């Protein structure tokens, strides 16, 4: 049986769920969301970090990956290389991330008060722990490149760090703190968006595979699923690491979104050992509201492989134990791997595509889907309704890749991920 909708959202991760929530707030649209939980769903593999500055300057799994690349290059060339410089994302991403970050306190209250769902927003801050002069040089380089955010940055001496985070390794020489970078529970955030959208009238087709896209000429007219065809005026591609396949079905164009694997460790519940989230050149560590400690993450181009591998898990565990020696006594509750939707420039793919009607991209958020879900949901809602946008999304549109192709061939994934 065919069903008619204004919008069908393909993908129920945090991005698709956020789009469903923001589009449904006025309760004037007939919306469906279709999702199939596949191994490696990125929203369920996230640390839940709202690390607007930290992610923009390459902390978290970014600094871990670039340290690995520097070490591999040094070993290959047989020389000592200068300390790596931060991988700073462009100004457009800073604006995107910071605006989304600013939305969370009010969004948290709104979802609790209006829909009875709590995604556990916690003001924790994010600290980059420094062990030696090279870590300090890396931190100096971060600060030099973001002078406009000086009010959000605090330098902590070894003594100040020991007072603020007494469980951190006493060998640490200090920390660089980003005061506005906090955390949420990623599972609860995803479910909060979905439940609020459901309450607003969105029809959820969960555990439902998408098998095709219905078109008339250059216009998308429906999403074909195992539950039947969901006819629509607009389809939103929020399929995460699987977005390229869906875009090809809908437009004939395979957008450059590819899976980037990240392995995670979760501890048993522990007493409070962290006041805030921390990042080192070995790992990042976040203690959740229930006491569990989440340790991540690798950055691996392994296709859709979601297996855990002992060398990578050991490396993460050793990094965590170096940072917090008490973790040597912890028991691991479980390990898993998530698939981030990576793009060549590490920026999301948002908006419409020239020559295609009834189709909008909301994908390619790589490491920052949890953080930027709020602004993405609002932007997609405003774009659909023809309202002024809070930020210019031109840098995030698919057309940027066509422009780049005039200069050089666009790779399937970012060069540094290859």
C-alpha positions as a Markdown table, in Angstrom:
| # | Residue | x | y | z |
|---|---|---|---|---|
| 1 | Unk | 0.0 | 0.0 | 0.0 |
| 2 | Unk | 1.3 | 3.5 | -0.9 |
| 3 | Unk | 1.4 | 6.2 | 1.7 |
| 4 | Unk | 1.7 | 9.9 | 1.0 |
| 5 | Unk | 4.0 | 12.2 | 3.0 |
| 6 | Unk | 5.3 | 15.7 | 2.6 |
| 7 | Unk | 8.8 | 14.5 | 3.8 |
| 8 | Unk | 10.4 | 11.1 | 4.1 |
| 9 | Unk | 13.7 | 11.1 | 6.1 |
| 10 | Unk | 15.9 | 8.2 | 5.3 |
| 11 | Unk | 18.0 | 7.5 | 8.3 |
| 12 | Unk | 17.2 | 7.5 | 12.0 |
| 13 | Unk | 20.6 | 8.3 | 13.5 |
| 14 | Unk | 21.1 | 11.5 | 15.4 |
| 15 | Unk | 21.0 | 13.6 | 12.2 |
| 16 | Unk | 17.9 | 12.1 | 10.8 |
| 17 | Unk | 16.2 | 12.2 | 14.2 |
| 18 | Unk | 17.1 | 15.8 | 14.7 |
| 19 | Unk | 15.7 | 16.7 | 11.3 |
| 20 | Unk | 12.5 | 14.8 | 12.1 |
| 21 | Unk | 12.1 | 16.8 | 15.4 |
| 22 | Unk | 12.7 | 20.2 | 14.0 |
| 23 | Unk | 10.6 | 19.7 | 11.0 |
| 24 | Unk | 7.7 | 18.4 | 13.1 |
| 25 | Unk | 7.7 | 21.2 | 15.7 |
| 26 | Unk | 5.0 | 23.2 | 13.9 |
| 27 | Unk | 2.9 | 20.0 | 13.4 |
| 28 | Unk | 1.9 | 21.1 | 9.9 |
| 29 | Unk | 3.7 | 18.5 | 7.8 |
| 30 | Unk | 3.1 | 14.8 | 7.2 |
| 31 | Unk | 6.5 | 13.2 | 7.9 |
| 32 | Unk | 7.9 | 9.7 | 8.0 |
| 33 | Unk | 11.3 | 8.5 | 9.2 |
| 34 | Unk | 12.7 | 5.2 | 7.9 |
| 35 | Unk | 15.6 | 3.5 | 9.6 |
| 36 | Unk | 17.4 | 0.2 | 9.8 |
| 37 | Unk | 19.9 | -0.2 | 12.6 |
| 38 | Unk | 23.0 | -1.6 | 11.0 |
| 39 | Unk | 26.2 | -2.7 | 12.7 |
| 40 | Unk | 28.4 | 0.4 | 13.1 |
| 41 | Unk | 25.6 | 3.0 | 13.5 |
| 42 | Unk | 27.7 | 6.1 | 14.3 |
| 43 | Unk | 25.2 | 7.7 | 16.7 |
| 44 | Unk | 25.4 | 4.7 | 19.0 |
| 45 | Unk | 29.2 | 4.6 | 18.8 |
| 46 | Unk | 29.7 | 8.2 | 19.8 |
| 47 | Unk | 31.2 | 9.5 | 23.0 |
| 48 | Unk | 28.5 | 12.2 | 23.1 |
| 49 | Unk | 31.0 | 15.0 | 23.2 |
| 50 | Unk | 29.8 | 18.5 | 22.5 |
| 51 | Unk | 33.3 | 19.5 | 21.7 |
| 52 | Unk | 32.7 | 22.5 | 19.5 |
| 53 | Unk | 36.2 | 23.8 | 19.8 |
| 54 | Unk | 38.0 | 20.6 | 20.5 |
| 55 | Unk | 36.7 | 18.8 | 17.4 |
| 56 | Unk | 37.3 | 21.9 | 15.2 |
| 57 | Unk | 41.0 | 22.0 | 16.2 |
| 58 | Unk | 41.5 | 18.3 | 15.8 |
| 59 | Unk | 41.4 | 17.0 | 19.4 |
| 60 | Unk | 39.6 | 13.8 | 20.4 |
| 61 | Unk | 40.3 | 11.1 | 17.7 |
| 62 | Unk | 41.8 | 13.8 | 15.5 |
| 63 | Unk | 44.9 | 14.4 | 17.5 |
| 64 | Unk | 45.3 | 10.7 | 18.1 |
| 65 | Unk | 45.2 | 10.0 | 14.3 |
| 66 | Unk | 47.6 | 12.8 | 13.4 |
| 67 | Unk | 50.1 | 11.6 | 16.0 |
| 68 | Unk | 50.0 | 8.1 | 14.5 |
| 69 | Unk | 50.5 | 9.5 | 11.0 |
| 70 | Unk | 53.5 | 11.6 | 12.2 |
| 71 | Unk | 55.1 | 8.6 | 13.9 |
| 72 | Unk | 54.6 | 6.4 | 10.8 |
| 73 | Unk | 56.1 | 9.0 | 8.6 |
| 74 | Unk | 59.1 | 9.4 | 11.0 |
| 75 | Unk | 59.7 | 5.6 | 11.0 |
| 76 | Unk | 59.4 | 5.4 | 7.2 |
| 77 | Unk | 61.8 | 8.2 | 6.6 |
| 78 | Unk | 64.1 | 7.4 | 9.5 |
| 79 | Unk | 64.2 | 10.9 | 10.7 |
| 80 | Unk | 62.9 | 13.0 | 13.6 |
| 81 | Unk | 60.1 | 15.2 | 12.4 |
| 82 | Unk | 59.0 | 18.5 | 14.0 |
| 83 | Unk | 56.0 | 18.3 | 16.3 |
| 84 | Unk | 52.7 | 18.0 | 14.4 |
| 85 | Unk | 50.5 | 21.0 | 13.9 |
| 86 | Unk | 46.8 | 20.9 | 14.7 |
| 87 | Unk | 44.4 | 20.0 | 11.9 |
| 88 | Unk | 42.2 | 23.1 | 12.1 |
| 89 | Unk | 38.9 | 23.0 | 10.3 |
| 90 | Unk | 37.8 | 26.2 | 8.3 |
| 91 | Unk | 36.0 | 29.1 | 9.9 |
| 92 | Unk | 32.7 | 28.0 | 8.4 |
| 93 | Unk | 32.8 | 24.9 | 10.5 |
| 94 | Unk | 33.7 | 26.8 | 13.7 |
| 95 | Unk | 30.5 | 28.9 | 13.1 |
| 96 | Unk | 28.5 | 25.8 | 12.4 |
| 97 | Unk | 29.8 | 23.9 | 15.5 |
| 98 | Unk | 29.6 | 26.8 | 17.9 |
| 99 | Unk | 26.0 | 27.8 | 16.9 |
| 100 | Unk | 24.9 | 24.2 | 17.4 |
| 101 | Unk | 26.7 | 24.0 | 20.8 |
| 102 | Unk | 24.9 | 27.1 | 21.9 |
| 103 | Unk | 21.5 | 25.5 | 21.2 |
| 104 | Unk | 21.9 | 22.6 | 23.6 |
| 105 | Unk | 21.0 | 24.1 | 27.0 |
| 106 | Unk | 17.7 | 25.4 | 25.7 |
| 107 | Unk | 17.1 | 22.2 | 23.6 |
| 108 | Unk | 17.7 | 20.1 | 26.7 |
| 109 | Unk | 15.1 | 22.0 | 28.7 |
| 110 | Unk | 12.7 | 22.0 | 25.8 |
| 111 | Unk | 12.8 | 18.3 | 25.3 |
| 112 | Unk | 12.4 | 17.6 | 29.0 |
| 113 | Unk | 9.6 | 20.1 | 29.6 |
| 114 | Unk | 7.5 | 19.4 | 26.4 |
| 115 | Unk | 8.3 | 15.8 | 25.7 |
| 116 | Unk | 9.5 | 14.2 | 29.0 |
| 117 | Unk | 12.8 | 13.1 | 27.5 |
| 118 | Unk | 16.2 | 13.8 | 29.0 |
| 119 | Unk | 19.5 | 13.4 | 27.0 |
| 120 | Unk | 21.7 | 14.1 | 30.1 |
| 121 | Unk | 23.3 | 17.4 | 29.1 |
| 122 | Unk | 26.4 | 17.9 | 31.4 |
| 123 | Unk | 28.6 | 20.9 | 31.6 |
| 124 | Unk | 32.0 | 19.3 | 31.9 |
| 125 | Unk | 34.5 | 21.2 | 29.7 |
| 126 | Unk | 37.2 | 19.4 | 27.7 |
| 127 | Unk | 40.9 | 19.3 | 28.8 |
| 128 | Unk | 43.8 | 18.5 | 26.5 |
| 129 | Unk | 46.3 | 16.9 | 28.8 |
| 130 | Unk | 50.0 | 17.7 | 28.2 |
| 131 | Unk | 52.8 | 15.3 | 29.2 |
| 132 | Unk | 55.8 | 16.9 | 27.6 |
| 133 | Unk | 57.1 | 19.9 | 25.6 |
| 134 | Unk | 55.7 | 18.5 | 22.3 |
| 135 | Unk | 52.2 | 18.4 | 23.7 |
| 136 | Unk | 52.7 | 22.0 | 24.9 |
| 137 | Unk | 53.9 | 23.1 | 21.5 |
| 138 | Unk | 50.8 | 21.5 | 20.0 |
| 139 | Unk | 48.6 | 23.3 | 22.4 |
| 140 | Unk | 50.4 | 26.6 | 21.7 |
| 141 | Unk | 49.7 | 26.1 | 18.0 |
| 142 | Unk | 46.0 | 25.6 | 18.7 |
| 143 | Unk | 45.7 | 28.8 | 20.6 |
| 144 | Unk | 47.7 | 30.8 | 18.0 |
| 145 | Unk | 45.2 | 29.7 | 15.3 |
| 146 | Unk | 42.0 | 30.6 | 17.2 |
| 147 | Unk | 42.6 | 34.0 | 18.7 |
| 148 | Unk | 38.9 | 34.9 | 18.5 |
| 149 | Unk | 38.0 | 32.2 | 21.0 |
| 150 | Unk | 40.5 | 33.2 | 23.7 |
| 151 | Unk | 37.7 | 33.7 | 26.3 |
| 152 | Unk | 36.8 | 30.0 | 26.0 |
| 153 | Unk | 40.3 | 28.8 | 26.7 |
| 154 | Unk | 42.0 | 28.2 | 30.0 |
| 155 | Unk | 45.6 | 27.2 | 30.7 |
| 156 | Unk | 46.0 | 24.9 | 33.7 |
| 157 | Unk | 49.4 | 24.4 | 35.3 |
| 158 | Unk | 50.4 | 21.0 | 36.7 |
| 159 | Unk | 49.3 | 22.1 | 40.2 |
| 160 | Unk | 46.0 | 23.5 | 39.0 |
| 161 | Unk | 45.3 | 20.4 | 37.0 |
| 162 | Unk | 46.0 | 18.2 | 40.0 |
| 163 | Unk | 43.5 | 20.2 | 42.0 |
| 164 | Unk | 40.8 | 20.2 | 39.3 |
| 165 | Unk | 41.4 | 16.6 | 38.2 |
| 166 | Unk | 43.2 | 14.7 | 41.0 |
| 167 | Unk | 43.0 | 11.3 | 39.3 |
| 168 | Unk | 45.0 | 12.5 | 36.2 |
| 169 | Unk | 48.6 | 11.2 | 36.0 |
| 170 | Unk | 50.9 | 13.3 | 38.3 |
| 171 | Unk | 53.5 | 13.4 | 35.5 |
| 172 | Unk | 51.2 | 15.7 | 33.4 |
| 173 | Unk | 52.7 | 19.1 | 33.0 |
| 174 | Unk | 49.3 | 20.9 | 32.6 |
| 175 | Unk | 46.3 | 21.1 | 30.4 |
| 176 | Unk | 44.5 | 23.3 | 27.9 |
| 177 | Unk | 40.9 | 23.6 | 28.8 |
| 178 | Unk | 38.0 | 24.5 | 26.5 |
| 179 | Unk | 35.3 | 25.8 | 28.8 |
| 180 | Unk | 32.4 | 25.5 | 26.5 |
| 181 | Unk | 32.9 | 21.9 | 25.4 |
| 182 | Unk | 30.5 | 19.7 | 27.3 |
| 183 | Unk | 28.8 | 16.3 | 26.8 |
| 184 | Unk | 25.5 | 14.5 | 26.4 |
| 185 | Unk | 24.5 | 10.8 | 26.4 |
| 186 | Unk | 24.4 | 10.0 | 22.7 |
| 187 | Unk | 21.9 | 7.1 | 23.0 |
| 188 | Unk | 19.5 | 9.3 | 24.9 |
| 189 | Unk | 19.9 | 12.3 | 22.5 |
| 190 | Unk | 19.1 | 10.1 | 19.6 |
| 191 | Unk | 16.1 | 8.6 | 21.4 |
| 192 | Unk | 15.0 | 12.0 | 22.7 |
| 193 | Unk | 14.8 | 13.4 | 19.1 |
| 194 | Unk | 12.9 | 10.3 | 17.9 |
| 195 | Unk | 10.4 | 10.3 | 20.8 |
| 196 | Unk | 9.7 | 14.0 | 20.5 |
| 197 | Unk | 9.2 | 13.7 | 16.8 |
| 198 | Unk | 6.9 | 10.7 | 17.4 |
| 199 | Unk | 4.9 | 12.8 | 19.8 |
| 200 | Unk | 4.7 | 15.6 | 17.2 |
| 201 | Unk | 3.1 | 13.1 | 14.7 |
| 202 | Unk | 6.1 | 11.8 | 12.8 |
| 203 | Unk | 5.5 | 8.2 | 11.7 |
| 204 | Unk | 8.5 | 6.0 | 12.5 |
| 205 | Unk | 9.4 | 3.0 | 10.3 |
| 206 | Unk | 12.1 | 1.4 | 12.4 |
| 207 | Unk | 13.9 | -1.8 | 11.4 |
| 208 | Unk | 12.7 | -1.0 | 7.9 |
| 209 | Unk | 15.3 | -1.3 | 5.0 |
| 210 | Unk | 15.2 | 1.2 | 2.1 |
| 211 | Unk | 15.4 | -0.8 | -1.1 |
| 212 | Unk | 15.1 | 2.0 | -3.7 |
| 213 | Unk | 13.9 | 5.5 | -4.6 |
| 214 | Unk | 11.0 | 6.3 | -6.8 |
| 215 | Unk | 11.5 | 9.1 | -9.3 |
| 216 | Unk | 9.6 | 10.9 | -12.1 |
| 217 | Unk | 12.2 | 12.5 | -14.3 |
| 218 | Unk | 14.5 | 14.5 | -12.1 |
| 219 | Unk | 12.1 | 14.6 | -9.2 |
| 220 | Unk | 12.2 | 12.2 | -6.2 |
| 221 | Unk | 8.6 | 11.1 | -5.6 |
| 222 | Unk | 9.0 | 8.3 | -3.0 |
| 223 | Unk | 11.1 | 6.0 | -0.9 |
| 224 | Unk | 10.7 | 2.3 | -1.6 |
| 225 | Unk | 11.0 | 0.2 | 1.5 |
| 226 | Unk | 10.2 | -3.4 | 2.6 |
| 227 | Unk | 7.1 | -2.0 | 4.2 |
| 228 | Unk | 5.9 | -0.5 | 0.9 |
| 229 | Unk | 6.5 | 2.7 | -1.0 |
| 230 | Unk | 6.3 | 5.9 | 1.0 |
| 231 | Unk | 5.4 | 8.6 | -1.5 |
| 232 | Unk | 6.7 | 12.0 | -0.7 |
| 233 | Unk | 7.3 | 15.5 | -2.0 |
| 234 | Unk | 10.8 | 15.6 | -0.5 |
| 235 | Unk | 13.3 | 12.9 | 0.7 |
| 236 | Unk | 16.1 | 13.8 | 3.1 |
| 237 | Unk | 19.2 | 11.7 | 2.9 |
| 238 | Unk | 20.4 | 11.2 | 6.5 |
| 239 | Unk | 21.8 | 7.8 | 6.0 |
| 240 | Unk | 25.2 | 8.4 | 7.7 |
| 241 | Unk | 28.0 | 6.1 | 6.4 |
| 242 | Unk | 25.5 | 4.7 | 3.9 |
| 243 | Unk | 24.6 | 8.1 | 2.4 |
| 244 | Unk | 26.5 | 7.6 | -0.9 |
| 245 | Unk | 24.4 | 4.5 | -1.8 |
| 246 | Unk | 21.2 | 6.3 | -1.1 |
| 247 | Unk | 22.2 | 9.4 | -3.1 |
| 248 | Unk | 23.1 | 7.2 | -6.0 |
| 249 | Unk | 19.6 | 5.7 | -5.9 |
| 250 | Unk | 18.0 | 9.1 | -5.7 |
| 251 | Unk | 20.1 | 11.3 | -8.0 |
| 252 | Unk | 22.4 | 9.0 | -9.9 |
| 253 | Unk | 25.3 | 10.7 | -8.2 |
| 254 | Unk | 27.4 | 9.0 | -5.5 |
| 255 | Unk | 28.2 | 11.8 | -3.1 |
| 256 | Unk | 31.7 | 11.3 | -1.5 |
| 257 | Unk | 30.7 | 10.0 | 1.9 |
| 258 | Unk | 32.5 | 6.9 | 3.1 |
| 259 | Unk | 32.7 | 5.0 | 6.4 |
| 260 | Unk | 35.6 | 5.7 | 8.8 |
| 261 | Unk | 35.9 | 3.1 | 11.6 |
| 262 | Unk | 36.4 | 4.1 | 15.2 |
| 263 | Unk | 36.9 | 1.5 | 18.0 |
| 264 | Unk | 35.6 | 2.2 | 21.5 |
| 265 | Unk | 36.1 | 0.8 | 25.0 |
| 266 | Unk | 33.5 | 1.1 | 27.8 |
| 267 | Unk | 34.3 | 0.3 | 31.4 |
| 268 | Unk | 32.1 | -1.0 | 34.2 |
| 269 | Unk | 30.5 | 1.7 | 36.4 |
| 270 | Unk | 33.2 | 3.4 | 38.5 |
| 271 | Unk | 33.2 | 6.0 | 41.2 |
| 272 | Unk | 33.5 | 9.6 | 40.0 |
| 273 | Unk | 37.1 | 9.9 | 38.7 |
| 274 | Unk | 36.7 | 12.7 | 36.2 |
| 275 | Unk | 35.2 | 16.2 | 36.6 |
| 276 | Unk | 35.4 | 16.9 | 32.8 |
| 277 | Unk | 36.2 | 15.1 | 29.6 |
| 278 | Unk | 39.8 | 14.8 | 28.6 |
| 279 | Unk | 41.8 | 14.3 | 25.4 |
| 280 | Unk | 45.4 | 13.2 | 25.0 |
| 281 | Unk | 47.5 | 12.2 | 22.0 |
| 282 | Unk | 46.7 | 8.6 | 22.9 |
| 283 | Unk | 42.9 | 8.6 | 23.5 |
| 284 | Unk | 40.0 | 10.6 | 24.7 |
| 285 | Unk | 38.1 | 9.8 | 28.0 |
| 286 | Unk | 34.6 | 10.7 | 29.1 |
| 287 | Unk | 32.9 | 9.5 | 32.2 |
| 288 | Unk | 29.2 | 9.3 | 31.7 |
| 289 | Unk | 26.5 | 10.2 | 34.2 |
| 290 | Unk | 26.1 | 6.5 | 35.3 |
| 291 | Unk | 29.8 | 6.1 | 36.1 |
| 292 | Unk | 30.8 | 4.2 | 33.0 |
| 293 | Unk | 34.1 | 5.5 | 31.4 |
| 294 | Unk | 34.2 | 5.6 | 27.6 |
| 295 | Unk | 37.6 | 5.5 | 25.9 |
| 296 | Unk | 38.1 | 6.2 | 22.2 |
| 297 | Unk | 38.9 | 6.2 | 19.4 |
| 298 | Unk | 40.7 | 4.9 | 16.4 |
| 299 | Unk | 40.4 | 6.3 | 12.9 |
| 300 | Unk | 40.5 | 3.5 | 10.3 |
| 301 | Unk | 39.6 | 3.3 | 6.7 |
| 302 | Unk | 38.3 | -0.3 | 6.7 |
| 303 | Unk | 35.1 | 0.0 | 4.7 |
| 304 | Unk | 32.1 | -1.3 | 6.6 |
| 305 | Unk | 34.1 | -3.6 | 8.9 |
| 306 | Unk | 33.0 | -3.2 | 12.5 |
| 307 | Unk | 35.1 | -5.8 | 14.2 |
| 308 | Unk | 37.3 | -5.0 | 17.2 |
| 309 | Unk | 41.0 | -5.7 | 16.9 |
| 310 | Unk | 43.3 | -6.4 | 19.9 |
| 311 | Unk | 46.2 | -4.1 | 18.9 |
| 312 | Unk | 44.0 | -1.0 | 18.6 |
| 313 | Unk | 42.0 | -1.8 | 21.8 |
| 314 | Unk | 45.3 | -2.3 | 23.7 |
| 315 | Unk | 46.6 | 1.0 | 22.4 |
| 316 | Unk | 43.5 | 2.8 | 23.6 |
| 317 | Unk | 43.5 | 1.0 | 27.0 |
| 318 | Unk | 47.2 | 1.8 | 27.5 |
| 319 | Unk | 46.6 | 5.5 | 26.7 |
| 320 | Unk | 43.7 | 5.6 | 29.1 |
| 321 | Unk | 45.8 | 4.0 | 31.9 |
| 322 | Unk | 48.6 | 6.4 | 31.3 |
| 323 | Unk | 46.3 | 9.3 | 31.7 |
| 324 | Unk | 44.4 | 7.9 | 34.7 |
| 325 | Unk | 46.5 | 5.3 | 36.5 |
| 326 | Unk | 43.5 | 4.1 | 38.5 |
| 327 | Unk | 42.0 | 2.7 | 35.3 |
| 328 | Unk | 44.6 | -0.2 | 35.5 |
| 329 | Unk | 42.1 | -1.7 | 38.0 |
| 330 | Unk | 39.0 | -1.3 | 35.8 |
| 331 | Unk | 37.0 | -4.1 | 34.1 |
| 332 | Unk | 36.0 | -3.6 | 30.5 |
| 333 | Unk | 32.3 | -3.9 | 30.1 |
| 334 | Unk | 32.3 | -4.1 | 26.3 |
| 335 | Unk | 34.1 | -2.9 | 23.1 |
| 336 | Unk | 32.6 | -2.0 | 19.8 |
| 337 | Unk | 33.2 | 0.0 | 16.6 |
| 338 | Unk | 31.3 | 2.7 | 14.9 |
| 339 | Unk | 31.3 | 3.9 | 11.3 |
| 340 | Unk | 31.6 | 7.7 | 11.0 |
| 341 | Unk | 30.4 | 9.2 | 7.7 |
| 342 | Unk | 33.6 | 10.8 | 6.4 |
| 343 | Unk | 34.0 | 13.2 | 3.6 |
| 344 | Unk | 37.1 | 14.4 | 1.7 |
| 345 | Unk | 37.3 | 17.7 | 3.6 |
| 346 | Unk | 35.7 | 16.5 | 6.9 |
| 347 | Unk | 32.8 | 18.8 | 6.4 |
| 348 | Unk | 29.1 | 17.7 | 6.2 |
| 349 | Unk | 27.1 | 17.6 | 3.1 |
| 350 | Unk | 23.9 | 19.7 | 3.4 |
| 351 | Unk | 21.2 | 21.1 | 1.2 |
| 352 | Unk | 19.8 | 20.6 | -2.2 |
| 353 | Unk | 21.6 | 19.4 | -5.4 |
| 354 | Unk | 21.3 | 21.2 | -8.7 |
| 355 | Unk | 19.1 | 19.5 | -11.2 |
| 356 | Unk | 17.4 | 17.3 | -8.6 |
| 357 | Unk | 14.0 | 18.1 | -7.2 |
| 358 | Unk | 12.6 | 16.7 | -3.9 |
| 359 | Unk | 15.9 | 15.8 | -2.5 |
| 360 | Unk | 18.0 | 17.2 | 0.4 |
| 361 | Unk | 21.3 | 16.1 | 1.9 |
| 362 | Unk | 21.8 | 15.9 | 5.6 |
| 363 | Unk | 24.9 | 13.7 | 5.9 |
| 364 | Unk | 28.6 | 13.4 | 6.1 |
| 365 | Unk | 29.1 | 14.8 | 9.6 |
| 366 | Unk | 32.1 | 12.6 | 10.3 |
| 367 | Unk | 33.1 | 12.9 | 14.0 |
| 368 | Unk | 30.6 | 15.7 | 14.9 |
| 369 | Unk | 27.1 | 14.3 | 14.3 |
| 370 | Unk | 26.1 | 14.5 | 18.0 |
| 371 | Unk | 27.5 | 18.1 | 18.4 |
| 372 | Unk | 26.0 | 19.5 | 15.1 |
| 373 | Unk | 22.7 | 17.6 | 15.1 |
| 374 | Unk | 20.9 | 20.6 | 16.6 |
| 375 | Unk | 21.9 | 23.2 | 14.1 |
| 376 | Unk | 21.6 | 20.7 | 11.2 |
| 377 | Unk | 17.9 | 19.9 | 12.2 |
| 378 | Unk | 17.1 | 23.6 | 12.4 |
| 379 | Unk | 18.9 | 24.4 | 9.1 |
| 380 | Unk | 17.1 | 21.6 | 7.2 |
| 381 | Unk | 13.8 | 22.8 | 8.6 |
| 382 | Unk | 14.4 | 26.4 | 7.6 |
| 383 | Unk | 15.7 | 25.4 | 4.2 |
| 384 | Unk | 12.6 | 23.2 | 3.5 |
| 385 | Unk | 10.3 | 26.0 | 4.5 |
| 386 | Unk | 12.2 | 28.7 | 2.6 |
| 387 | Unk | 13.1 | 30.6 | 5.7 |
| 388 | Unk | 16.3 | 32.6 | 6.2 |
| 389 | Unk | 19.1 | 30.4 | 7.4 |
| 390 | Unk | 21.2 | 31.0 | 10.5 |
| 391 | Unk | 24.4 | 30.4 | 8.6 |
| 392 | Unk | 25.4 | 30.2 | 5.0 |
| 393 | Unk | 25.4 | 26.6 | 4.0 |
| 394 | Unk | 27.2 | 27.1 | 0.7 |
| 395 | Unk | 30.5 | 25.7 | 2.0 |
| 396 | Unk | 28.6 | 22.5 | 2.9 |
| 397 | Unk | 26.7 | 21.9 | -0.3 |
| 398 | Unk | 27.5 | 19.1 | -2.7 |
| 399 | Unk | 28.4 | 21.6 | -5.4 |
| 400 | Unk | 31.7 | 22.3 | -3.6 |
| 401 | Unk | 33.0 | 18.9 | -4.8 |
| 402 | Unk | 32.2 | 19.8 | -8.4 |
| 403 | Unk | 34.2 | 23.0 | -8.0 |
| 404 | Unk | 37.1 | 21.0 | -6.6 |
| 405 | Unk | 37.0 | 18.6 | -9.5 |
| 406 | Unk | 37.9 | 21.4 | -11.8 |
| 407 | Unk | 41.2 | 21.7 | -10.0 |
| 408 | Unk | 41.9 | 18.1 | -9.0 |
| 409 | Unk | 40.2 | 14.8 | -8.8 |
| 410 | Unk | 38.1 | 14.5 | -5.6 |
| 411 | Unk | 39.2 | 11.3 | -3.6 |
| 412 | Unk | 36.6 | 9.0 | -2.2 |
| 413 | Unk | 37.8 | 9.9 | 1.3 |
| 414 | Unk | 40.0 | 12.5 | 2.9 |
| 415 | Unk | 43.7 | 12.1 | 1.9 |
| 416 | Unk | 44.8 | 11.9 | 5.5 |
| 417 | Unk | 42.3 | 9.0 | 6.0 |
| 418 | Unk | 43.7 | 7.0 | 3.0 |
